[in-house]
Amino acid sequence: MATASVQNTVENKQEDICSHEPLGGPFRELRLTSQIKELRQGPGWLAGRNSRTLVKHRDVRIVLTALKARGYVHEHHAAGSITVQALEGHILMHIPGHTFEASPGWLIVLEQAVPHEVEAVTDSAYLVIIACCEPFAMLAEIVPAPGSSWHGSLHHAPLRAETSTTE
């Protein structure tokens, strides 16, 4: 009976992550809805947040994060430029002097080294893509910015994509 359960788990994993390569392999195919579900069942979720690195190449990292309502990721920065795409829920990304709102369909882009915090308005999941230039650039994503503080006021403004009417 235990063998059937293990086999079922392995088959489900292969369905969700269709790659036999390591995180830095030549290809990966992921079902994000299954990944989010797993994050919400993991031990980190009890504390309000769970993350998983989905891809780790020399020049790019992709991290999936699930964050409970009113959950917070404290100030930090990345060594490379980042994109943050809300997949579920509603998040706020605070940078000095500005707050972006993101829900499914919104994308936030920050240049390298911009200090930022993430706050979940509702249970949320978001994908972070980090452009890396150095082998250990990912370490900066989890280290608070030196001397960081959030003094001053932050205002709320939705991120809007600019559109052009000229061809």
Residue, then its C-alpha position, 0 to 999 in steps of 0.5 A: m500500500a505504501t509503495a502505491s502511495v509513493q508511486n502516486t506522489v512521484e507521478n504527480k510530481q512529474e506531471d507538475i515539473c516536467s524535467h529530469e534536469p537540475l534547477g539549472g538544466p536546459f529546460r523546465e516546464l512547471r504547472l504554477t497552480s500545483q506549485i502554489k498549492e504545494l507552497r500553501q501546504g508546506p510548513g512555511w505557510l503556517a508562519g505566513r509565507n513560503s517560497r520556492t526557487l523554480v529556476k536557478h541559472r547563472d543569469v536568471r532566477i525564478v522564485l515563486t512566493a505564497l504570502k498570507a493576507r497581511g503577510y509581509v516580506h521585509e525590506h530587501h533588494a536584488a543584485g539584478s533587475i526584477t519583475v514581479q507578477a501577481l498570480e493570485g490575490h492582491i499584493l502591495m510592493h513598497i519602494p521608497g516614495h511609492t507603493f505599487e498595487a498588483s493583482p493577477g494581470w499586473l507586472i512590476v519591474l524594478e531596476q537592480a538594487v532598488p530596496h522593496e518590501v512586499e505586503a499581501v492584502t489577501d492570500s496571494a502568490y507571485l512570481v519573481i524573475i531576477a536577472c543576475c550578473e554574478p554567481f551569488a546574486m541571489l543572496a542579495e534577494i534575501v538580505p535586507a538593504p544595508g542601513s535600510s529604513w522606511h521613514g517618510s510616507l509611502h503613498h498608494a498608486p496602482l501600476r499602470a502600463e503606458t500605452s502609445t496611440t502612435e504607430 
